[in-house]
Every structure is written in structure tokens, then in C-alpha cells.
Amino acid sequence: MSQAYTPGLTITPYARLRKIRKLPIKGEVLVGIGEWVKPESVVARAFLPGPAHIVKAGEILGVAGEDLERYLLKRVGEEVEENEVIASSTSFFGLSKKFVRSPIKGTIENISPITGNITIREEPKPLLLPAYVEGEVMEILPNEGVIVETKGAFLQGIFGVGGERWGKLKVIVSSPAEPIGEIKEELKGCVIVGGTIEGEMLRRASEVGVKGVVVGGIFDEVLKDFLGYDIGVAITGQEDIPLTIIIMEGFGNLPISQRAFNLFKRFDGFLASINGATQIRAGVMRPEIIIPHKEELPVFEVKLMGQLFEGTRVRVIREPYFGLLGKVVALPPEPKILETGAKARVAEVLLDNGERVIVPRANLEIIVD
């Protein structure tokens, strides 16, 4: 029987995952090995330098930069309050006074004898790194972060937008194809699951304070309208939006697979951590849903590479069949000439809609059981 190797999406009730939690700059780690953390637990922190403000003190006082020093009331390194006088001058026998005030609360960083400008920097901004998942701290990355291990259900979607969030998982439809039709106030802070969703319900979810929306499919114009712009598919996850959206199957009116829907129903009410970050090209990264649980059952080690056989369930990840599911029915051993003129190894796939197509093997993902 023909076979090949191709990446696939993982959907499993049992996974052991290790999440690297790392600060973008050097900082301090706040937890120790063996500690149990929740998604909101701060595991490390750093301080980002505040923005600098330039005060044209020499110009305000009407003095040269080289003469500014004798008018100063504050020196480099000293803290100042907003609106505090940091320099002043008196002229015409005390009849005329000029003052230089700090526009912010901060620290004087520099006084230039050339320009006569005073640089004041705002207080450092704390950068707090949450654990993102519930689990155990397994390793410390000195001055950088930690590695947290969690065990539970793990599901990957095909595309997503929005970053890391967490909340109670709530399945609000009765079947994998049912669209989300009502979002109640009590869903605030939750990650909701439905078959599909329209723009009105996305906006409603945002207003209510829903943390995440997981659906089988969504029309691209709905997503574009919600974001306010047309998004590319190279890298996502940094969008400035109030909730995270994960698409499990593809664009269009596509239901969630029965296997994934069954998992969501099984863990309805559990805490879920989600991340919509997606990278389609080199260094493939898929949106994820992690649902920690403590069932004492054999743990499946997550593998993102699988073996492709005739009969393997797959998903197409390139146009013109992007997002469609099917089954491999043949794996021709010899490379074929594609419509683009390129030569590649291909697979013959019977799509779920009954269409039989030829697809480059590189454009397929295994649906991992």
C-alpha cells in the first residue's frame, strides 16, 4: 500500500503538553518548580522603559543651554511629579518669573547643555507573563520564564485570529452544524462553541464579553467585517480584537466535525485555554484549544506528523479546495505535472461532497484520530 508523511491536525481527549512561557526581555521568574499554576497566574515579569518626554527648558526660560544648569531645581536621576517645577528664572528685579514644569510623573534622564532640553522618562511599565494554561511548573528558564506542563484534551483548528485567552467552555448549540443563534449575558468570560456564526452574533459576543468563539466554519466576509480589514493567512494572533476566534474546519458554511463536537460536549463547563495564532507557511502553527482535566487514563503524546495511507482522512489546506475534508483513495507513486507546470507527488482525494480531486500531498493535513 502506498504511504507518505504529511502534517496533520490533532484532536484528542488525552494529551501531555509543555508550554514555554517566555518574556520578550530579561526579567524575573516569580514561581518555582513544582508549583501548580492557573491560566491567570503571573509566572514572570519584566519592566519596560516608559516613554521619554522632551521639555524645552532653555527655550521656555530664554537662556542658552550652557547656562541652564544654574536655573535647575532638579538634577539627573531625581524623580519628579506631574506639574512640578523643575527649573525657574527671575528677571527685571524679580518682577518677571518663568517656570518649567514637568509634564509627567517620572525621572529626569538627561539635561543637555547643548540644546537646553530636559529629558524626563515615565515610570517603567510592568510586563506580566501569565501561565496561560493550568498545570505544573516543570522547568525554570532563568530571567526569562518557565515551562508549564498540563494534561487534558487538545484540539487544533485550521485558522484563527486573536491571541491567548481562557474561560469556561460552553457548547451553546445542539448539533455540529447548528449556527450560534443567541448569546446571553451569562456567557461573559466564556469560550463558546457552535457550528457557524454570523456577524451580528460575533458583535453580540464581543459586547457581552465572551472570551472566545469556536466554530466549524465562517464566511470570510463575516470575519473581514468584524476585523475591519481583510486579513492575510500567513501569520495571525496579534489582532487587536476583544475575543479570539478559532475556525475548526474552514471558510464557509461548514459544521464542526462530529469527533471534535463530541469532545467539546464531553468537556462542557471545563476551563479552556485558547490561542488563535496561525502560521500557514514555514514553521506551521495552528490555533489551539487546551482543556485540562485529571482523568487517570493513558496519555497520548501529541505528534504533529502522521503517516498518510489510502483511506486516511485528510483536510485540504490550499485553494481551490481549502478547508474541505475527504479521504485519500489513491497515492500515485510517480510525480505529476500540476496545472501550474510544477511537478509534485500527489494524492487522489474523495471529498466529502462527492467530488474526486487530485491534490499535491504537501497541501494535505492528516485528521489525527
N, C-alpha and C positions, 0 to 999 in steps of 0.2 A: 504494500500500500504506500502511496506517495505521502511524504510528510515534509514540513518545513518549520521554521521558527518565526514567530511574529509576536509583537507586544499585544497585551490584552487588558481589558478592564477587569477589576476584581470586585466581586460581590460575594461576601462570605459572612456567616454569622460568628466565626471564630478567627480572630487574628491577633498576633502579638506585634505591636507597633512601637518603634522607638522614634520619638520626635525630638529633633535637635532644636533647642531654643537658644538662639544666639543674638546678642546685642550687635548693632551695626558699628559701635565704637567700644573701646575699653570701658569697663565699669566694674561693678561689684556683684558677686553672687550672694543671694540672700537666703538660700536653703542649703540643706546638707543631704548627703547620700542617704537613701532610705526613707526620706520624708515623703508623706503622701500629700499630693497637691491636687487642687481643683482647677478648672479652667481659668478662673479669675485670679488664682494665687500668683502674686508677683514673685518670680524666681530670680530676677536680676534687675539691676537698674544702672543707669548712667546719667550723666548730666550734660546736656547740650548747651554750648555757649549761647547766651542771649544775644539778640541783635544789638549792633552798635549804633549810637546816635551821635552825630556831629553837631557841636554847638559853636557857632562863630563868635567866640567871646571877644577877640580882638576887634572885630568889626562892630560889635554891639557897644563896646566901651570907647571905640575910636582911638585905640592905641596899637602900636606895632607889635608884632608877635614877640619880638625880642624883649619888649618891655612888659609883657603880660604878667610875668611872674609876681611882680610886686602888688598886683591887684587881686591876686588869688586868695580865696578863703578856704579852699580845699586843695589837696595835693593828690598826686598819682597814688592809687591804691586805696584811697579813702572812699567810704560808702556815702551816698547822698540820697536824700528823699526827693520825691517829685515836688517841683516848685521851690526847692531850697536854693537860697542864694549861694552861688559858688565863686563869684567874683563881683567886685564893685569898684566904682571910681567916683571921686568927688572933684568938682571944679568950680570956678568962679566963687572962691571963698566959701565953699560949702553950700552955695545956693543951688547947684545942679548936681544931681546924683544919678548914676546909672548902675543898673544891676543886671547880672547874668544869672538866670535861674536854670536849674536842671529840669529838662522836660520829662524825666522819668525817675523812677527809683532804680538805683544801680550803683556801679563802681566806676570811678574815674580811671580810665585805662591809659590815656595819653594826653599830654599837653604839648602842643607843637610851638616851639619858639620861632618857627619859620612862617607858618600860616596864621598863628594865633587861634587855632581851633582846639577845642577840648573834646576828646572822645569819651563818651560815657557808655558803658555796656550794661544792658539789662541783666537781671539776675539769671543764673543758669536755669534751664528748663529741665525738669526731671523726665527721663525716658524710662518708663516702666515696662518690663517684659513679662507678660502673663504666661502661665504654663500651657494654655490653650486646650489641653486635654486633662482629664482626671487620671491620675496614675502615680507611679512611684519614681522618685528621682534616682536614676541608676548611675549617673556619672556627672562629675563637675568639670566644666570647661573653665579653668581659672581666668578670672577677669572678663569672661565672655558670656557664659551661660551654663546650661545644663542639658542633659539628655533625660527625657521622661519616657518611661515605658508604660503602656496601657494595653489592656486586653479587652477585646469586645468585637462587635460587628464592624465591618469595614466595607464601604461601598464607594466605588468611583463612578462619576458621571462622565459624560462626553464633553461638556462645555460648561463654563460658569463665569460669573462676574462677581466682584466683591471679595473682601478678604476674610480673615478669621473671625468667626463668631460662634456663639454657643447658646443653647437654650433647650427647653423641654421639647421633645419630638412629639408632634401631634398630626396624626393622619386624619384629614377632615373630609375625605371622600370615601365612598363605599366600594369603589372598583378602580382598577388601574387606569381606565380611560375617562373617568368622570372628571369634568373640569371643576376647578375651585369656584364655588358659587356664592359663598358667604364667609365673611371673616369677622368674627365677633371680638368685642373688646377684651375678653378674657384670653385671647391668643397673644396678647402683648408679651414680648420676651420669648416667644416660642419659635421653633423651626417647624413650618407647616409643610405637609406633603399632599399633593394632588396630581391628577392626571395631566391637565393642562391649565393654563391661566391666561386671562385676557388683561389688557392694560388697565381697565377700571379696577380690577381686583388687586393688581400689583400696587396701584396707588393707594388703595384702601389698606393693604398690608403695611405699607410704609407709614400711613397716618396712624394706624393702631399701635405700631411699634414692634411688629413682627421682626425677628432676627434673621430668619432665612426662609426661602421658598424653594422647595424641591419638587420638580415636575418632570413628567416624561418628555414633553415637548413644548415648545413655544414658537410662535411665529416671529421671524426676525424683525418685522416692522413693529411688533409689540415691544420687543426688547430695545430697539432703536429709539422708540418714542419715550420709553421710561428713562433711558440714559440721557437722552437729549442729543445724541450723536450716533453715527454709525461706527460700531466697534470692529476692529480687526480681530483676527483669530490667532495671531502669533503669540502674544503674551497678555494675560488679563490678571486681575486680582487687586489692582491698585485703584479701582474706580471709587470716586467719592460719592457713594450711594448709601442710604440708610439701612439697607439689608443686603444679604448675599443671595444670589440666585444660582441654583445648580440644575442643569438640564441633563437628565439621565440618558435619554435616547437620541435626541437630535432636534433639528428645527422643523416645525410644522405641527400638525395635529397628531402627535404620537403618544400613546399611552406608556406608562411605566411598565417595564417587564414584570410578569407575574411573580418571578422569583424575588426581584427587588421589593415589589409591593408587599409580598408576604413577610419579608424581613422588617419592613417599616411597621407593619401591623403588629408583628411579634414584639417589637420593642417600643410600641407606642407609649408615651409617657416617660420614657427614659431620657436622661440628659444626652444631648448630641453636640459634638463639635464639628463645625463645617468650615470649609475653605473653598471659595470659587476659583482660586488661581488656576489658570490653564495655560499650558505652553504646548503648541501643536508641533512645532518644528523640532530642531535639535534639542536634546535634553527634555523629552516629552514629560509633561506634568499634567495630571488630571485633577479636576475638582474632587473633593472627598467629603464623605460623611463618616464620622467615627462615633460609635455608640458603645461606651464602656459598659461591661457587665461582668459579673463574677461567677458565672455558671462554671461548675467544675467539669469541663469537658475537654477533650483533646484540642490543642491549639493549632490552628492552621498557620503555617509560616507564609506570609504574603510574598508571592513571587509575581513580578510584572512581566515575566517572559513565559510563554507557553508553547506547546507543540501543536502545529497545525496538521490535521488529518482530513481526509474525506469524511464528511459527516460533522465536522466541527462547526459549532455555532459561532458566527462572526458578526462584526459590525463594520461597515464601510466608513472610512474616516476622510475621504476626499470626494470632491464633486466628480461626476454628476449624481452620485448615489449617497452623498454624505448623510450619515446618521441612520441609514437603512440597515435592518437586520436580515440575516439569512443563514443558509447552510452551505458549506463547501461540498460540491458534488464531484469536482474533478480538480486534479493538480497536474497539469501537463508538465512533463519533465523538461522540455525544451523551452528556452525563452521565446517570447512572441514579440512581433513588431506592433507597437501601440499606435493609436491614431495620431499621436504627437510625433511619431517617427522614431521614438526611443525604443530600445529593446529591453525587455524585463521579464522576469518569471511571473506568471500569472496564476490565478485561481478562477475556476468557474464556480459561480455562486448562484444558488437558487434563493432569490429574495423572498421574504415573507409575503410580498404582494403577488407572488407567482412569476415574476419576471426572472429570466435566466440571463446573467451578465458575466462578462469577463472583466476581472479587476486585478491590477497589479498586487502581488502579495504584500508589498510594502504599504498598501493602502487599506489593509485589513487589521482589525483587532480581534483577538480571541475573546469571547464571552466566557470568562472563567467561572466554572461551577464551584 
